[in-house]
Amino acid sequence: MTIDWFTADLHLYHNNIMKHSRRPFSTVEEHDEVIIQNINNVVKPAHNLFILGDLAFTNAEHLLCKINGNKIIVLGNHDKPKVIQKYRVEAKIQQIKDVHWFKRKDIHIWLSHYPHRAWKNCFHGSWHLYGHAHGSAKDYGFSTDIGVDCWDYKPVCLDQIIDYMNHKRAIEGIRSPKESNQEN
């Protein structure tokens, strides 16, 4: 069985991220250690880890080698594809993409570093996971920020996202057009 984990905006080795995003760490070394440990506490070597951008700063991509999982990198505005590519084999990077579209458990999921108001098949029930906003962008329909600033500096698994989206559906009454058309 495939187990998928999602995260974004790690900003490893980025001194100013603690100030910009009000992260509760004293040093960048402590920050990086906690982020990596939080990932490795749940992500096992055989799991998939989708990192939706801004993984490292100042060529610290070598830290990816310390992180468990088969990694699918969706590039963010701070990422350098050539530097990430350099660690592809050692860090178990499966893919490096600008955006990613896939299906799990009958759910179509659009991954991008950036939040979108519309995405592939959004009017047919697909979901959108993103980063970049560090919790400052409001969810729109079946979208949510999966960055570390929103999930207690930890990755989130697909089952948690399913629970979250089902909660949104129940509380906010969000339905896909597909669901609305089935009632008519």
Stockholm file with secondary structure:
# STOCKHOLM 1.0

chainA/1-184         MTIDWFTADLHLYHNNIMKHSRRPFSTVEEHDEVIIQNINNVVKPAHNLFILGDLAFTNAEHLLCKINGNKIIVLGNHDKPKVIQKYRVEAKIQQIKDVHWFKRKDIHIWLSHYPHRAWKNCFHGSWHLYGHAHGSAKDYGFSTDIGVDCWDYKPVCLDQIIDYMNHKRAIEGIRSPKESNQEN
#=GR chainA/1-184 SS CCCEEEECCCCBTCTTHHHHTTCCCSSHHHHHHHHHHHHHHHCCTTSEEEECSCCBSTTCGGGGGGSCSEEEEECCTTCCHHHHHHTTTTTTEEEEESEEEEEETTEEEEEESSCCSSCTTGGGTCEEEECSSTTCSCCCSSEEECSTTTTTTSCEEHHHHHHHHHHHHHHHCCCCHHHHHHHC
#=GC SS_cons         CCCEEEECCCCBTCTTHHHHTTCCCSSHHHHHHHHHHHHHHHCCTTSEEEECSCCBSTTCGGGGGGSCSEEEEECCTTCCHHHHHHTTTTTTEEEEESEEEEEETTEEEEEESSCCSSCTTGGGTCEEEECSSTTCSCCCSSEEECSTTTTTTSCEEHHHHHHHHHHHHHHHCCCCHHHHHHHC
//
